[in-house]
């Protein structure tokens, strides 16, 4: 990674996008190790994590992860996901957090020297261009090692540095099959990796990364 020890850095994590990227590479993210890794490399100011939540469910599988992150050094940005049925009869959950992330990046950019964006969404290209004009360096973390690639080509070209997530696997990854401790404890050694909103409660649905919609057939 290319950071300077006194460089003021903030992480902006598109939760569902990072989950889908790690899943495509066959590992889970250890968020405690992720935070420690960047804190050792630079002056880490803040780490933001963005995700939508289905709040009318009796239990949301992503809630334990959200609570753990909130207790352990991450700034959580959440909002209720919208559930609806489209014209073809498919049930969808829409949980796009792009606006929230973009606003926070712009507001924080005057206080930072380097932004690390965990997302491959091409919609963020103009955002990166805007903060670069302020003199802020931008690293984008995603992957080109999956089939298909998880990062839009225009986003990769715009970034000052592209960091392939697979290069961090040995430092922040854990096998999908690892046994994990109880998810509700804020003091556990590492957070459980929950089936994040990309898989939220729906079993056989698929994740459409272009518009942050999650679908399955309605019986």
C-alpha positions as CSV (number, residue, x, y, z in Angstrom):
1,X,0.0,0.0,0.0
2,X,1.2,3.5,-0.8
3,X,0.7,5.7,2.3
4,X,2.7,8.2,4.2
5,X,2.9,7.9,8.0
6,X,1.5,11.4,8.7
7,X,-1.0,11.4,5.8
8,X,-4.5,12.1,6.9
9,X,-6.6,9.2,5.6
10,X,-10.3,8.2,5.8
11,X,-11.9,4.9,4.6
12,X,-15.2,4.9,2.8
13,X,-16.7,1.4,2.6
14,X,-19.6,0.6,0.4
15,X,-20.7,-2.4,2.5
16,X,-22.7,-4.4,0.0
17,X,-20.1,-3.8,-2.8
18,X,-17.2,-4.9,-0.6
19,X,-19.1,-8.0,0.6
20,X,-19.9,-9.0,-3.0
21,X,-16.2,-8.4,-4.0
22,X,-14.8,-10.5,-1.2
23,X,-17.4,-13.2,-1.9
24,X,-16.3,-13.3,-5.6
25,X,-12.7,-13.8,-4.4
26,X,-13.8,-16.6,-2.0
27,X,-13.0,-15.1,1.4
28,X,-14.6,-13.0,4.1
29,X,-13.4,-9.7,5.6
30,X,-11.9,-9.5,9.1
31,X,-12.9,-5.9,9.9
32,X,-10.7,-5.7,13.0
33,X,-7.6,-6.6,11.0
34,X,-8.7,-4.2,8.2
35,X,-8.9,-1.3,10.5
36,X,-5.6,-2.2,12.2
37,X,-3.8,-2.5,8.8
38,X,-4.6,1.0,7.7
39,X,-4.0,2.5,11.2
40,X,-0.5,1.1,11.0
41,X,0.2,2.6,7.6
42,X,-1.1,6.2,8.0
43,X,-2.9,8.7,10.2
44,X,-6.3,7.1,10.0
45,X,-8.9,9.8,10.8
46,X,-12.1,7.8,10.3
47,X,-13.5,4.7,8.8
48,X,-17.1,5.0,7.4
49,X,-19.2,1.9,6.6
50,X,-22.4,2.3,4.5
51,X,-25.2,-0.2,4.4
52,X,-29.0,-0.4,4.2
53,X,-31.0,-2.4,6.7
54,X,-34.4,-4.1,6.4
55,X,-35.9,-2.8,9.5
56,X,-39.4,-4.5,9.5
57,X,-37.8,-8.0,9.8
58,X,-37.9,-9.7,13.2
59,X,-34.2,-10.4,12.8
60,X,-31.7,-9.0,10.3
61,X,-28.6,-11.1,9.7
62,X,-26.5,-8.0,9.1
63,X,-27.5,-6.3,12.4
64,X,-24.8,-8.1,14.5
65,X,-22.1,-7.0,12.1
66,X,-23.4,-3.4,12.1
67,X,-23.5,-3.4,15.9
68,X,-19.9,-4.8,16.2
69,X,-18.5,-2.3,13.7
70,X,-20.3,0.6,15.6
71,X,-18.6,-0.5,18.9
72,X,-15.2,-1.1,17.3
73,X,-13.9,2.0,15.5
74,X,-16.2,2.4,12.5
75,X,-18.6,5.2,11.8
76,X,-21.9,3.5,10.7
77,X,-24.1,5.1,8.1
78,X,-27.3,3.2,7.6
79,X,-30.8,3.7,6.3
80,X,-33.9,1.6,5.8
81,X,-33.9,-0.5,2.6
82,X,-37.0,-0.3,0.4
83,X,-38.8,-3.5,-0.4
84,X,-41.1,-3.8,-3.4
85,X,-42.4,-6.1,-6.1
86,X,-41.7,-5.2,-9.7
87,X,-43.9,-5.7,-12.8
88,X,-42.5,-9.2,-13.4
89,X,-43.5,-10.4,-9.9
90,X,-40.0,-10.3,-8.5
91,X,-39.5,-9.1,-5.0
92,X,-36.7,-6.6,-4.7
93,X,-34.9,-4.8,-1.9
94,X,-33.3,-1.5,-2.9
95,X,-30.6,-0.2,-0.7
96,X,-28.5,2.3,-2.6
97,X,-26.1,4.3,-0.3
98,X,-24.3,6.3,-3.1
99,X,-25.6,9.7,-2.1
100,X,-24.8,9.3,1.5
101,X,-21.3,8.2,0.7
102,X,-20.7,11.0,-1.8
103,X,-21.8,13.7,0.5
104,X,-19.6,12.5,3.3
105,X,-16.6,12.3,1.0
106,X,-17.1,15.8,-0.2
107,X,-17.6,17.2,3.3
108,X,-14.5,15.4,4.6
109,X,-12.2,16.1,1.7
110,X,-11.2,19.5,3.0
111,X,-9.7,17.7,6.1
112,X,-8.0,14.8,4.4
113,X,-5.0,14.1,2.2
114,X,-6.0,10.7,1.0
115,X,-9.3,8.9,0.6
116,X,-9.7,5.1,0.3
117,X,-12.9,4.0,-1.4
118,X,-13.9,0.4,-1.1
119,X,-16.2,0.1,-4.1
120,X,-16.1,-0.7,-7.8
121,X,-19.1,1.3,-8.7
122,X,-18.5,3.4,-11.8
123,X,-20.9,6.0,-10.5
124,X,-18.2,7.3,-8.2
125,X,-15.9,8.4,-11.0
126,X,-17.1,12.0,-10.9
127,X,-16.8,12.0,-7.1
128,X,-13.2,10.9,-7.3
129,X,-12.5,13.6,-10.0
130,X,-14.0,16.3,-7.8
131,X,-11.9,15.5,-4.7
132,X,-8.8,15.1,-6.8
133,X,-9.2,18.7,-7.9
134,X,-8.9,19.6,-4.2
135,X,-5.5,17.9,-4.1
136,X,-6.7,14.8,-2.4
137,X,-5.3,11.4,-3.5
138,X,-7.7,8.6,-4.0
139,X,-7.1,4.9,-3.7
140,X,-9.9,2.6,-4.9
141,X,-10.1,-1.0,-3.5
142,X,-11.9,-3.6,-5.6
143,X,-10.8,-6.4,-7.9
144,X,-10.1,-7.4,-11.5
145,X,-9.4,-11.0,-10.5
146,X,-13.0,-12.1,-10.5
147,X,-15.1,-13.1,-13.5
148,X,-16.5,-10.6,-14.3
149,X,-14.4,-7.9,-12.9
150,X,-16.0,-6.1,-9.9
151,X,-14.6,-2.6,-10.8
152,X,-15.8,-0.3,-13.6
153,X,-13.0,0.5,-15.9
154,X,-13.6,4.3,-15.7
155,X,-13.4,4.2,-11.9
156,X,-10.1,2.3,-12.0
157,X,-8.6,4.8,-14.6
158,X,-9.7,7.8,-12.5
159,X,-8.2,6.6,-9.2
160,X,-4.7,7.7,-8.3
161,X,-4.1,4.1,-7.0
162,X,-6.0,0.9,-7.6
163,X,-5.5,-1.7,-4.9
164,X,-6.8,-5.2,-5.8
165,X,-8.6,-6.7,-2.8
166,X,-7.0,-10.0,-3.5
167,X,-3.6,-8.4,-2.5
168,X,-5.0,-7.8,1.0
169,X,-6.4,-11.3,1.4
170,X,-3.5,-12.6,3.5
171,X,-3.8,-9.6,5.9
172,X,-7.5,-9.1,6.3
173,X,-9.1,-12.3,4.9
174,X,-10.6,-15.3,6.6
175,X,-12.0,-18.4,4.9
176,X,-15.7,-18.4,4.4
177,X,-15.9,-21.7,6.2
178,X,-14.2,-20.5,9.4
179,X,-15.9,-21.0,12.7
180,X,-16.9,-17.7,14.2
181,X,-17.7,-16.6,17.7
182,X,-21.1,-15.4,18.8
183,X,-22.0,-12.4,16.7
184,X,-23.5,-10.1,19.4
185,X,-20.5,-9.5,21.6
186,X,-18.9,-6.0,21.0
187,X,-15.7,-7.2,22.7
188,X,-15.0,-10.3,20.6
189,X,-11.6,-10.6,18.9
190,X,-13.0,-10.2,15.4
191,X,-16.4,-9.5,14.0
192,X,-18.4,-12.3,12.5
193,X,-18.8,-12.0,8.7
194,X,-22.6,-12.0,8.3
195,X,-24.4,-12.6,5.0
196,X,-24.6,-8.9,4.3
197,X,-27.4,-7.1,2.6
198,X,-26.4,-8.5,-0.7
199,X,-27.9,-11.8,0.6
200,X,-30.4,-10.2,3.0
201,X,-32.9,-12.9,4.1
202,X,-33.9,-14.1,0.7
203,X,-32.0,-17.3,0.0
204,X,-31.9,-17.7,-3.8
205,X,-31.9,-14.1,-4.8
206,X,-29.1,-12.5,-6.8
207,X,-27.3,-9.3,-6.3
208,X,-27.3,-6.7,-9.1
209,X,-24.4,-4.4,-8.4
210,X,-25.4,-1.8,-11.0
211,X,-28.3,-0.5,-9.1
212,X,-28.0,-2.1,-5.6
213,X,-31.2,-4.2,-6.0
214,X,-31.6,-7.6,-4.5
215,X,-34.1,-9.9,-6.2
216,X,-35.9,-13.2,-5.9
217,X,-38.9,-15.0,-7.4
218,X,-42.1,-14.5,-5.5
219,X,-44.0,-17.8,-5.0
